Amino acid sequence: IFGIEKACCDVCNVVRMRMVPALGSARPRGRAAILVLLLTAALVVGTQEQATLKPAVFPSIVLMVFLLVGACSAPPRFSFAELKEGYLHNRTFSTFEVVEYNCRPGYMRNHVARNTFVCDNNRWKGSSNFCLPRPCSFPGEPMNGRLVEAKQFTFGSTANFSCDTGHRLVGNSQIRCVIKDGQVGWDGNVPICEPIPCLPPPPIANGEHNGGHIELFTYGASVTYRCHADSRGRKHFSLVGDASIFCTTTDNVNGVWNKPAPECKGEQQTAHRGPGRGYSSMAMEETEGFAKIQKLPWEPQVEHGRLQSGYRAEYTYGDTVIFDCEFRYALLGSDTATCQEDGSWDPPPPQCQRSSCDDPPDVQNAVKARLAGNLFPIETVITYECHTGYEFSPGVVTEHISCQPDYTWTEIPPPCKRISCPNPATKRGMHIKFWDRKDTYVFGDRVQITCNPGYVFKDHDDHVVLQCTGNGTWNRAAPECIPEPHCPKPAIDHGREVYNSKNDYTVGTKVRIECDEGYTLSTQQLVTCEADGNWFPSLPYCWKACGPPPRSTNGLTINATSSFFPYGYRVKYGCAAGLSLIGDESLYCTSEDGVNLEWSGPAPECRAVHCPKPVVENGKMVTLKHTFPYGTSVSFYCKEGFTLHGDAESRCEADGTWQPALPKCLPVKCPAPRSKDNLHIFPVKEEYEFNESLYFSCKLNDNAADRALTKCSAGGSWMPPPNCKTFYVYKKIHQIKETFECGVPLAELRTLLEVQKLYLEIQKLEKELGAKGGRWWQ
């Protein structure tokens, strides 16, 4: 804004300043605008064209500008920390001002990083990692379920859960690390994974299923239906539909049966045959003209099959049976056969051929993903997924098996092993697990890294906690340990260390300083070694101090709050009740030669001193008192008609006298009016007493009856003042008074006053014209 035109070394010369050319559209804003106003108002003296800056003012202005420009607005706010109470209501902060934070609940102090920010050149500077989130314990995993998306378990993080196939989640699928009873912990329990239930299988008319003894049907359970037989074992109903159904799910919450239950329908009646018709000689005998049907003592056998209906103890011509295959076998041929005349079955009994692999085996720490149903035909693929934090082999978390043509599974994968993380080796550092040290670290393990003695973390963390994640890596890189910075040994003239928190001067070391006898500290006595290798605050220095303040007897007391008395220290003296302090009330530790310190004077004394009652004739005290000890001050004033001569206030001194001397109240005198005022006065004297009156008149007035009265006032002056101007005013007032007393009507009086006003204006006009050498009527 200002440019220096000329600068001289002479002290008495002034610095010439000129305005910098206009900056176009640039305008000062914020503190820059305040700076312009400050410099313009406080530094520039003179005209707009040429301004001068006084050198004596320049250092103060530079300091003001420096502090103004370097000030900071509100300090930064953090979700993990809050300002201490003393800084919450400040709007601006000066340069080098320091603010301090407290960690919010759920966070703990990182003692290596300072929890302070300092205002430096309009910006707040400091480290923001002074608070760390508190850790929660490992939440665990539900049976028949797993923990998913697990990265870290600290305040504010979440743990999510899911269930294996065929199970549903009961409870919250997500819990959060929160504050409970003043500590961090999980806001809920680990959920439960229970099997998905199905309603009981539907009943059918004329039939039943084989699960009547089962109370609860869960995911994967199956039942097989069959039709009823009569008391002789004969079945008059055939099963229509699939004999077996199983429990599955469509929403992973509720179970349903994969298909409707079958039905039992009645068989058609066989037509009656006459004797011998359609029977072979091997299967019947002649009895009274009828053919006796030969009975078959055996039932048709089907490997891996069974009779679904038509079971008899003996089979005769025309009996029909229905076949069904065992679970995971398919029927090849007709499912029905009828007993023929020759004792054979037609069509021949079917075959039951293998159609599915057995249930895929369980694999430890893995689940069968997307498993629907319990039939596994050739080329069916089953996928195994390891639980979170587990793997089949490094980097492999899924494996597949398939049903082969011989209805066996391909090679079953090995159990899932917990994912391991590499040893978090840190150069010049060591790792310690929270509970115990291990050679191998697996998913969920946490370790605390610390540096070897003499080393600290490069990023100034106090301690680092690593957690083994589900992908086999640590949640953050292992920190680097660097040689620990040291501060120089504090060397203070006339001072020494009295406390050291460590054996060396590494970061965080606190040192307490004390001064030798006769010296005192310039600032606080406790300093801390910072990460930059400097002491904070700066090392103090020891000032030479005064000795104990001087003392005297007779009840003297000293109000001193310290046993050290540095330069400028003040002690205040007092006396016991009934005694007066004689001398200076306060003494200061000062120096006359700039080297040696001494007290500014001797100690005062305490004495019982009283002064006599002050009496001033024709005068009074402002405040009435009865006793007058040393140091008492009284003020006086005079009665009306008397004037004060001397000092109005006097003080009782140590020798029992009043100083200055008591004043006097002398009668008021009025001098005779001056003759040059063209006055006649009566009576004539050189001076007049208070309230004495005299008459006066103007010499230009020949009427002796026209006289005015004045009186000597208490102030030594005449009231009203005796002069011709006063006389005519008095006369005019007197005339107006007489006019009222004569009873002149108000209307006429108004007219008289207007004529009088006109007359005065004419007189004024005549004087003005006379001064100009003319006449008003020309």
BALUMBA-634076 format. One line per 8 residues: number of its first residue (from 1); their letters; for each residue z, x, y of C-alpha. Coordinates in steps of 0.1 Angstrom, whole numbers, plus 5000, padded with zeros to 4 digits. Example, Ala and Ser with C-alpha at 12.3 -4.5 7.8 and 13.67 -1.06 7.14 Angstrom:
2
1 = as = 5078/5123/4955 ~ 5071/5137/4989
! end
This chain:
778
1 = ifgiekac = 5000/5000/5000 ~ 5009/5028/5024 ~ 4991/5062/5026 ~ 5007/5094/5040 ~ 4987/5106/5071 ~ 5009/5135/5080 ~ 5041/5152/5067 ~ 5060/5178/5087
9 = cdvcnvvr = 5088/5201/5075 ~ 5108/5197/5107 ~ 5138/5175/5102 ~ 5133/5158/5135 ~ 5097/5150/5130 ~ 5087/5116/5116 ~ 5063/5108/5088 ~ 5033/5091/5101
17 = mrmvpalg = 5021/5063/5079 ~ 4989/5042/5079 ~ 4979/5011/5060 ~ 4956/5017/5030 ~ 4922/5000/5033 ~ 4920/4965/5019 ~ 4917/4964/4981 ~ 4892/4936/4979
25 = sarprgra = 4904/4908/4956 ~ 4934/4928/4944 ~ 4967/4913/4954 ~ 5002/4926/4947 ~ 5021/4905/4923 ~ 5056/4902/4910 ~ 5077/4933/4918 ~ 5048/4949/4935
33 = ailvlllt = 5048/4921/4960 ~ 5085/4926/4966 ~ 5079/4963/4970 ~ 5054/4956/4997 ~ 5078/4934/5016 ~ 5106/4959/5011 ~ 5086/4988/5025 ~ 5072/4967/5053
41 = aalvvgtq = 5105/4953/5064 ~ 5128/4982/5058 ~ 5107/5014/5063 ~ 5081/5006/5089 ~ 5091/5008/5126 ~ 5068/5004/5155 ~ 5035/4986/5162 ~ 5010/4973/5137
49 = eqatlkpa = 4985/5000/5145 ~ 5009/5030/5141 ~ 5041/5030/5120 ~ 5068/5056/5116 ~ 5091/5063/5086 ~ 5125/5077/5095 ~ 5132/5106/5070 ~ 5169/5098/5070
57 = vfpsivlm = 5161/5064/5055 ~ 5136/5076/5029 ~ 5160/5087/5000 ~ 5178/5053/5001 ~ 5146/5034/5001 ~ 5132/5055/4972 ~ 5163/5047/4952 ~ 5160/5010/4960
65 = vfllvgac = 5123/5010/4951 ~ 5130/5029/4919 ~ 5156/5005/4907 ~ 5135/4975/4918 ~ 5104/4986/4900 ~ 5122/4997/4869 ~ 5142/4966/4863 ~ 5136/4945/4831
73 = sapprfsf = 5135/4908/4825 ~ 5154/4892/4796 ~ 5158/4915/4765 ~ 5139/4907/4733 ~ 5152/4879/4710 ~ 5154/4883/4672 ~ 5157/4858/4643 ~ 5181/4882/4626
81 = aelkegyl = 5203/4891/4655 ~ 5217/4877/4688 ~ 5228/4892/4720 ~ 5265/4898/4725 ~ 5282/4872/4748 ~ 5284/4895/4778 ~ 5246/4896/4782 ~ 5235/4860/4775
89 = hnrtfstf = 5236/4847/4811 ~ 5220/4877/4828 ~ 5185/4871/4841 ~ 5175/4907/4852 ~ 5187/4941/4841 ~ 5185/4973/4860 ~ 5170/5006/4848 ~ 5189/5023/4821
97 = evveyncr = 5211/4993/4815 ~ 5220/4988/4778 ~ 5224/4956/4759 ~ 5240/4952/4724 ~ 5232/4929/4695 ~ 5252/4913/4667 ~ 5236/4906/4633 ~ 5233/4868/4626
105 = pgymrnhv = 5249/4853/4594 ~ 5228/4863/4564 ~ 5221/4898/4577 ~ 5241/4931/4576 ~ 5242/4961/4599 ~ 5219/4990/4592 ~ 5242/5016/4606 ~ 5216/5044/4609
113 = arntfvcd = 5196/5024/4635 ~ 5214/5016/4668 ~ 5219/4979/4676 ~ 5212/4985/4713 ~ 5181/4983/4735 ~ 5178/5001/4769 ~ 5158/4991/4799 ~ 5134/5019/4807
121 = nnrwkgss = 5105/5015/4832 ~ 5101/4977/4829 ~ 5103/4978/4791 ~ 5130/4974/4765 ~ 5132/5003/4741 ~ 5150/5004/4708 ~ 5147/5001/4670 ~ 5144/4966/4656
129 = nfclprpc = 5155/4974/4621 ~ 5192/4975/4628 ~ 5199/4944/4607 ~ 5189/4939/4570 ~ 5188/4907/4550 ~ 5217/4904/4525 ~ 5207/4904/4488 ~ 5212/4874/4465
137 = sfpgepmn = 5219/4880/4427 ~ 5191/4875/4401 ~ 5189/4837/4396 ~ 5180/4839/4359 ~ 5153/4819/4340 ~ 5155/4785/4323 ~ 5152/4782/4285 ~ 5116/4771/4276
145 = grlveakq = 5106/4780/4312 ~ 5100/4810/4335 ~ 5104/4823/4370 ~ 5072/4825/4390 ~ 5062/4841/4423 ~ 5093/4862/4423 ~ 5091/4892/4447 ~ 5125/4897/4462
153 = ftfgstan = 5159/4881/4463 ~ 5172/4884/4498 ~ 5185/4860/4524 ~ 5157/4834/4532 ~ 5136/4841/4501 ~ 5128/4815/4475 ~ 5127/4814/4437 ~ 5102/4791/4420
161 = fscdtghr = 5103/4779/4384 ~ 5079/4763/4359 ~ 5083/4750/4323 ~ 5064/4760/4291 ~ 5038/4736/4277 ~ 5054/4705/4262 ~ 5084/4707/4285 ~ 5092/4690/4318
169 = lvgnsqir = 5113/4703/4346 ~ 5146/4686/4354 ~ 5161/4696/4387 ~ 5146/4715/4417 ~ 5116/4736/4410 ~ 5126/4759/4440 ~ 5159/4773/4452 ~ 5165/4793/4483
177 = cvikdgqv = 5188/4822/4491 ~ 5211/4808/4519 ~ 5246/4811/4533 ~ 5273/4794/4513 ~ 5310/4796/4522 ~ 5303/4826/4545 ~ 5284/4845/4517 ~ 5247/4845/4507
185 = gwdgnvpi = 5239/4827/4475 ~ 5214/4803/4460 ~ 5214/4767/4473 ~ 5210/4752/4438 ~ 5212/4758/4401 ~ 5184/4770/4378 ~ 5166/4739/4366 ~ 5164/4727/4330
193 = cepipclp = 5132/4725/4309 ~ 5135/4697/4284 ~ 5109/4686/4258 ~ 5085/4659/4270 ~ 5095/4626/4251 ~ 5073/4599/4237 ~ 5082/4563/4231 ~ 5087/4554/4194
201 = pppiange = 5054/4549/4176 ~ 5041/4513/4178 ~ 5049/4492/4146 ~ 5019/4476/4127 ~ 5017/4444/4107 ~ 5018/4449/4069 ~ 5024/4486/4073 ~ 5048/4513/4084
209 = hngghiel = 5049/4550/4095 ~ 5068/4578/4080 ~ 5089/4585/4111 ~ 5114/4558/4107 ~ 5143/4582/4104 ~ 5135/4601/4136 ~ 5154/4591/4167 ~ 5135/4610/4194
217 = ftygasvt = 5098/4618/4194 ~ 5088/4648/4216 ~ 5057/4666/4225 ~ 5037/4676/4194 ~ 5055/4653/4169 ~ 5032/4633/4146 ~ 5035/4603/4123 ~ 5014/4589/4095
225 = yrchadsr = 5009/4552/4088 ~ 5004/4534/4054 ~ 5001/4498/4043 ~ 5027/4478/4023 ~ 5024/4471/3985 ~ 5037/4441/3965 ~ 5065/4443/3940 ~ 5042/4455/3912
233 = grkhfslv = 5029/4483/3935 ~ 4997/4467/3942 ~ 4983/4470/3977 ~ 4965/4441/3991 ~ 4958/4457/4025 ~ 4936/4486/4036 ~ 4943/4510/4065 ~ 4917/4508/4092
241 = gdasifct = 4918/4536/4118 ~ 4932/4571/4118 ~ 4964/4573/4097 ~ 4980/4600/4118 ~ 4987/4601/4156 ~ 5007/4627/4176 ~ 5027/4628/4209 ~ 5009/4645/4238
249 = ttdnvngv = 5010/4642/4276 ~ 4985/4637/4305 ~ 5008/4644/4334 ~ 5032/4670/4320 ~ 5061/4646/4326 ~ 5057/4616/4303 ~ 5046/4616/4267 ~ 5019/4594/4252
257 = wnkpapec = 5004/4589/4217 ~ 4970/4604/4215 ~ 4954/4573/4201 ~ 4962/4537/4190 ~ 4980/4530/4158 ~ 4958/4519/4128 ~ 4958/4484/4113 ~ 4964/4471/4078
265 = kgeqqtah = 4937/4445/4068 ~ 4936/4423/4037 ~ 4912/4431/4007 ~ 4886/4405/3996 ~ 4894/4387/3964 ~ 4875/4399/3932 ~ 4854/4372/3915 ~ 4867/4360/3881
273 = rgpgrgys = 4847/4372/3851 ~ 4843/4355/3817 ~ 4855/4371/3785 ~ 4835/4401/3775 ~ 4813/4400/3806 ~ 4808/4435/3821 ~ 4833/4452/3799 ~ 4825/4480/3775
281 = smameete = 4837/4480/3740 ~ 4859/4510/3747 ~ 4878/4492/3775 ~ 4885/4458/3759 ~ 4895/4439/3728 ~ 4886/4405/3716 ~ 4915/4380/3718 ~ 4909/4344/3711
289 = gfakiqkl = 4874/4345/3726 ~ 4885/4365/3757 ~ 4879/4401/3765 ~ 4911/4421/3769 ~ 4907/4447/3797 ~ 4918/4482/3788 ~ 4943/4497/3813 ~ 4939/4532/3828
297 = pwepqveh = 4973/4549/3826 ~ 4964/4574/3853 ~ 4956/4574/3890 ~ 4927/4593/3905 ~ 4937/4628/3917 ~ 4924/4644/3949 ~ 4935/4679/3958 ~ 4952/4679/3993
305 = grlqsgyr = 4948/4642/3993 ~ 4968/4611/3986 ~ 4964/4574/3980 ~ 4966/4555/4012 ~ 4965/4521/3995 ~ 4959/4505/3961 ~ 4986/4523/3942 ~ 4993/4509/3907
313 = aeytygdt = 5013/4519/3878 ~ 4981/4510/3857 ~ 4946/4504/3869 ~ 4923/4479/3854 ~ 4888/4470/3859 ~ 4881/4460/3895 ~ 4911/4478/3910 ~ 4903/4496/3943
321 = vifdcefr = 4921/4525/3959 ~ 4918/4541/3993 ~ 4922/4578/3998 ~ 4935/4598/4027 ~ 4938/4636/4032 ~ 4968/4657/4040 ~ 4973/4668/4076 ~ 4947/4693/4088
329 = yallgsdt = 4923/4683/4059 ~ 4891/4662/4063 ~ 4879/4637/4037 ~ 4845/4645/4022 ~ 4830/4615/4004 ~ 4840/4578/4003 ~ 4876/4570/4011 ~ 4875/4541/3986
337 = atcqedgs = 4869/4540/3948 ~ 4868/4510/3923 ~ 4878/4511/3887 ~ 4847/4504/3866 ~ 4842/4488/3832 ~ 4839/4522/3815 ~ 4872/4534/3830 ~ 4856/4555/3857
345 = wdppppqc = 4859/4554/3894 ~ 4829/4545/3915 ~ 4821/4561/3938 ~ 4838/4592/3925 ~ 4870/4602/3943 ~ 4864/4622/3975 ~ 4873/4658/3983 ~ 4898/4669/4010
353 = qrsscddp = 4884/4699/4028 ~ 4903/4721/4052 ~ 4896/4712/4088 ~ 4922/4729/4110 ~ 4942/4761/4112 ~ 4980/4759/4110 ~ 5001/4758/4142 ~ 4996/4790/4161
361 = pdvqnavk = 5026/4812/4157 ~ 5051/4817/4186 ~ 5050/4850/4204 ~ 5082/4863/4219 ~ 5084/4861/4257 ~ 5051/4842/4259 ~ 5039/4807/4261 ~ 5008/4790/4246
369 = arlagnlf = 4989/4779/4277 ~ 4969/4747/4279 ~ 4978/4736/4244 ~ 4968/4700/4237 ~ 4974/4684/4204 ~ 4982/4700/4170 ~ 4948/4702/4153 ~ 4929/4734/4156
377 = pietvity = 4893/4734/4142 ~ 4872/4764/4137 ~ 4866/4784/4169 ~ 4896/4769/4186 ~ 4909/4795/4211 ~ 4946/4797/4219 ~ 4957/4816/4250 ~ 4991/4833/4252
385 = echtgyef = 5006/4840/4287 ~ 5036/4863/4291 ~ 5065/4851/4311 ~ 5068/4864/4346 ~ 5079/4900/4345 ~ 5065/4905/4310 ~ 5033/4920/4296 ~ 5016/4927/4263
393 = spgvvteh = 5006/4961/4274 ~ 5004/4978/4308 ~ 4984/4954/4330 ~ 4977/4929/4303 ~ 4996/4896/4305 ~ 4972/4873/4285 ~ 4960/4875/4249 ~ 4937/4851/4228
401 = iscqpdyt = 4935/4841/4192 ~ 4909/4819/4175 ~ 4907/4798/4144 ~ 4883/4816/4119 ~ 4860/4800/4093 ~ 4886/4805/4066 ~ 4910/4786/4087 ~ 4932/4816/4095
409 = wteipppc = 4940/4829/4129 ~ 4927/4862/4142 ~ 4953/4889/4148 ~ 4985/4876/4164 ~ 4994/4895/4196 ~ 5026/4916/4198 ~ 5056/4903/4217 ~ 5056/4905/4255
417 = kriscpnp = 5076/4934/4268 ~ 5094/4933/4301 ~ 5072/4949/4328 ~ 5085/4984/4338 ~ 5082/5002/4371 ~ 5078/5039/4374 ~ 5108/5059/4383 ~ 5112/5057/4421
425 = atkrgmhi = 5115/5094/4425 ~ 5121/5104/4462 ~ 5117/5139/4474 ~ 5151/5152/4485 ~ 5166/5119/4475 ~ 5182/5101/4446 ~ 5183/5065/4434 ~ 5214/5046/4423
433 = kfwdrkdt = 5212/5011/4407 ~ 5235/4985/4420 ~ 5254/4982/4387 ~ 5244/5013/4366 ~ 5218/5039/4365 ~ 5189/5036/4341 ~ 5162/5058/4327 ~ 5137/5029/4328
441 = yvfgdrvq = 5135/5001/4353 ~ 5120/4967/4344 ~ 5111/4936/4363 ~ 5140/4923/4385 ~ 5159/4956/4385 ~ 5170/4967/4420 ~ 5179/5002/4430 ~ 5194/5016/4461
449 = itcnpgyv = 5178/5048/4474 ~ 5200/5073/4492 ~ 5191/5108/4505 ~ 5207/5140/4493 ~ 5234/5154/4515 ~ 5219/5169/4546 ~ 5189/5146/4546 ~ 5182/5112/4561
457 = fkdhddhv = 5154/5087/4558 ~ 5124/5093/4581 ~ 5124/5057/4594 ~ 5162/5059/4602 ~ 5172/5033/4576 ~ 5208/5035/4565 ~ 5199/5026/4529 ~ 5169/5013/4511
465 = vlqctgng = 5169/4987/4483 ~ 5138/4986/4460 ~ 5130/4958/4436 ~ 5107/4960/4406 ~ 5081/4932/4409 ~ 5061/4913/4384 ~ 5030/4936/4388 ~ 5049/4967/4378
473 = twnraape = 5053/4981/4413 ~ 5082/4984/4436 ~ 5083/4959/4465 ~ 5080/4988/4490 ~ 5071/5024/4489 ~ 5099/5049/4483 ~ 5110/5063/4516 ~ 5108/5099/4526
481 = cipephcp = 5139/5120/4532 ~ 5138/5146/4559 ~ 5164/5172/4570 ~ 5191/5154/4589 ~ 5189/5160/4627 ~ 5219/5178/4643 ~ 5233/5177/4677 ~ 5245/5209/4694
489 = kpaidhgr = 5282/5216/4693 ~ 5297/5201/4724 ~ 5309/5229/4747 ~ 5328/5216/4777 ~ 5345/5239/4803 ~ 5382/5232/4804 ~ 5378/5207/4775 ~ 5380/5206/4737
497 = evynsknd = 5373/5184/4706 ~ 5402/5164/4693 ~ 5384/5143/4667 ~ 5352/5147/4646 ~ 5341/5119/4622 ~ 5321/5144/4600 ~ 5323/5180/4591 ~ 5291/5187/4611
505 = ytvgtkvr = 5272/5173/4640 ~ 5247/5152/4622 ~ 5234/5118/4633 ~ 5261/5093/4636 ~ 5289/5119/4641 ~ 5315/5107/4666 ~ 5334/5132/4687 ~ 5363/5126/4709
513 = iecdegyt = 5368/5150/4739 ~ 5400/5158/4758 ~ 5404/5180/4788 ~ 5429/5209/4793 ~ 5461/5202/4812 ~ 5454/5197/4848 ~ 5419/5184/4842 ~ 5405/5149/4835
521 = lstqqlvt = 5373/5135/4820 ~ 5344/5124/4842 ~ 5334/5096/4818 ~ 5345/5081/4785 ~ 5359/5105/4759 ~ 5339/5093/4727 ~ 5303/5104/4722 ~ 5279/5098/4693
529 = ceadgnwf = 5251/5120/4679 ~ 5218/5101/4681 ~ 5187/5104/4659 ~ 5169/5124/4687 ~ 5195/5152/4685 ~ 5213/5143/4717 ~ 5248/5130/4724 ~ 5251/5095/4737
537 = pslpycwk = 5264/5089/4762 ~ 5259/5124/4777 ~ 5287/5148/4773 ~ 5314/5144/4799 ~ 5328/5173/4820 ~ 5364/5180/4830 ~ 5375/5176/4865 ~ 5405/5195/4879
545 = acgppprs = 5432/5170/4887 ~ 5462/5168/4911 ~ 5497/5173/4899 ~ 5522/5145/4898 ~ 5524/5127/4931 ~ 5552/5137/4954 ~ 5585/5118/4951 ~ 5616/5112/4972
553 = tngltina = 5649/5094/4967 ~ 5664/5063/4981 ~ 5647/5037/4960 ~ 5611/5049/4963 ~ 5587/5035/4936 ~ 5552/5047/4927 ~ 5525/5024/4913 ~ 5505/5049/4892
561 = tssffpyg = 5485/5036/4861 ~ 5477/5071/4847 ~ 5492/5104/4840 ~ 5460/5122/4852 ~ 5451/5122/4888 ~ 5414/5132/4894 ~ 5398/5136/4928 ~ 5400/5104/4948
569 = yrvkygca = 5428/5089/4928 ~ 5451/5067/4948 ~ 5489/5062/4943 ~ 5507/5034/4961 ~ 5544/5036/4971 ~ 5569/5009/4975 ~ 5606/5006/4983 ~ 5635/4987/4966
577 = aglsligd = 5646/4954/4981 ~ 5663/4958/5015 ~ 5647/4992/5023 ~ 5617/4999/5045 ~ 5589/5023/5037 ~ 5587/5050/5063 ~ 5553/5069/5062 ~ 5520/5063/5045
585 = eslyctse = 5520/5036/5018 ~ 5492/5053/4998 ~ 5483/5089/4991 ~ 5450/5102/4977 ~ 5441/5132/4955 ~ 5418/5152/4978 ~ 5407/5187/4986 ~ 5405/5206/5019
593 = dgvnlews = 5388/5237/5006 ~ 5365/5220/4980 ~ 5382/5239/4951 ~ 5419/5231/4950 ~ 5431/5195/4947 ~ 5462/5183/4965 ~ 5478/5150/4977 ~ 5468/5138/5012
601 = gpapecra = 5504/5140/5025 ~ 5541/5140/5018 ~ 5558/5111/5001 ~ 5571/5084/5024 ~ 5607/5075/5027 ~ 5628/5044/5021 ~ 5654/5037/5047 ~ 5673/5007/5059
609 = vhcpkpvv = 5659/5004/5095 ~ 5663/4974/5119 ~ 5653/4970/5155 ~ 5672/4948/5181 ~ 5659/4914/5189 ~ 5632/4918/5214 ~ 5638/4898/5246 ~ 5611/4893/5273
617 = engkmvtl = 5623/4874/5304 ~ 5602/4843/5311 ~ 5584/4850/5278 ~ 5585/4839/5242 ~ 5577/4853/5207 ~ 5546/4837/5190 ~ 5565/4835/5156 ~ 5602/4830/5158
625 = khtfpygt = 5622/4856/5137 ~ 5659/4865/5133 ~ 5658/4899/5117 ~ 5635/4928/5125 ~ 5633/4955/5098 ~ 5611/4986/5100 ~ 5574/4977/5102 ~ 5579/4942/5116
633 = svsfycke = 5554/4933/5143 ~ 5560/4906/5169 ~ 5536/4890/5195 ~ 5546/4876/5229 ~ 5533/4851/5254 ~ 5545/4841/5289 ~ 5557/4808/5302 ~ 5535/4788/5325
641 = gftlhgda = 5533/4804/5359 ~ 5539/4839/5346 ~ 5514/4865/5335 ~ 5518/4892/5307 ~ 5519/4928/5318 ~ 5518/4953/5290 ~ 5509/4950/5253 ~ 5512/4915/5238
649 = esrceadg = 5523/4930/5204 ~ 5550/4955/5195 ~ 5561/4970/5162 ~ 5595/4981/5149 ~ 5594/5019/5143 ~ 5614/5042/5120 ~ 5637/5052/5149 ~ 5647/5016/5155
657 = twqpalpk = 5627/5012/5187 ~ 5598/4989/5196 ~ 5565/5005/5201 ~ 5547/5001/5224 ~ 5573/4990/5249 ~ 5580/4953/5253 ~ 5558/4936/5279 ~ 5570/4918/5311
665 = clpvkcpa = 5563/4883/5323 ~ 5558/4884/5362 ~ 5553/4854/5384 ~ 5517/4843/5390 ~ 5504/4851/5426 ~ 5473/4837/5442 ~ 5456/4858/5470 ~ 5447/4843/5503
673 = prskdnlh = 5411/4829/5504 ~ 5386/4853/5519 ~ 5378/4847/5555 ~ 5341/4855/5551 ~ 5338/4822/5534 ~ 5339/4806/5569 ~ 5372/4788/5561 ~ 5401/4776/5581
681 = ifpvkeey = 5433/4777/5559 ~ 5468/4765/5565 ~ 5494/4779/5561 ~ 5482/4815/5563 ~ 5499/4841/5540 ~ 5489/4872/5521 ~ 5497/4856/5488 ~ 5510/4823/5475
689 = efneslyf = 5534/4813/5447 ~ 5524/4793/5416 ~ 5518/4756/5424 ~ 5518/4763/5462 ~ 5492/4743/5481 ~ 5471/4750/5512 ~ 5446/4731/5533 ~ 5412/4744/5541
697 = scklndna = 5382/4733/5561 ~ 5348/4747/5571 ~ 5344/4764/5605 ~ 5311/4746/5611 ~ 5329/4713/5610 ~ 5344/4704/5644 ~ 5364/4674/5630 ~ 5399/4686/5625
705 = adraltkc = 5407/4656/5603 ~ 5382/4668/5577 ~ 5405/4690/5555 ~ 5406/4697/5518 ~ 5436/4705/5496 ~ 5437/4733/5469 ~ 5466/4746/5447 ~ 5476/4780/5432
713 = saggswmp = 5471/4776/5394 ~ 5489/4793/5365 ~ 5459/4816/5360 ~ 5463/4831/5395 ~ 5433/4813/5410 ~ 5429/4784/5435 ~ 5420/4750/5420 ~ 5396/4737/5432
721 = ppncktfy = 5381/4769/5447 ~ 5384/4769/5485 ~ 5348/4772/5499 ~ 5325/4751/5520 ~ 5305/4739/5490 ~ 5337/4726/5474 ~ 5347/4711/5507 ~ 5316/4690/5510
729 = vykkihqi = 5319/4679/5474 ~ 5355/4670/5481 ~ 5344/4652/5512 ~ 5317/4633/5494 ~ 5341/4623/5467 ~ 5366/4612/5493 ~ 5339/4591/5510 ~ 5330/4575/5477
737 = ketfecgv = 5366/4568/5471 ~ 5370/4552/5505 ~ 5338/4532/5499 ~ 5353/4517/5467 ~ 5386/4511/5484 ~ 5367/4492/5512 ~ 5353/4468/5487 ~ 5316/4475/5491
745 = plaelrtl = 5295/4455/5466 ~ 5280/4474/5437 ~ 5244/4464/5447 ~ 5249/4479/5482 ~ 5266/4509/5468 ~ 5236/4515/5445 ~ 5213/4513/5476 ~ 5235/4538/5495
753 = levqklyl = 5234/4562/5466 ~ 5196/4560/5463 ~ 5193/4567/5501 ~ 5216/4596/5496 ~ 5195/4610/5468 ~ 5164/4606/5489 ~ 5181/4624/5517 ~ 5189/4653/5494
761 = eiqkleke = 5154/4656/5481 ~ 5141/4656/5517 ~ 5165/4685/5525 ~ 5153/4704/5494 ~ 5116/4699/5504 ~ 5123/4711/5540 ~ 5138/4743/5526 ~ 5109/4750/5504
769 = lgakggrw = 5083/4744/5532 ~ 5104/4765/5556 ~ 5103/4794/5532 ~ 5065/4791/5532 ~ 5063/4789/5570 ~ 5051/4753/5572 ~ 5063/4719/5580 ~ 5065/4690/5556
777 = wq = 5050/4665/5579 ~ 5018/4685/5585
! end
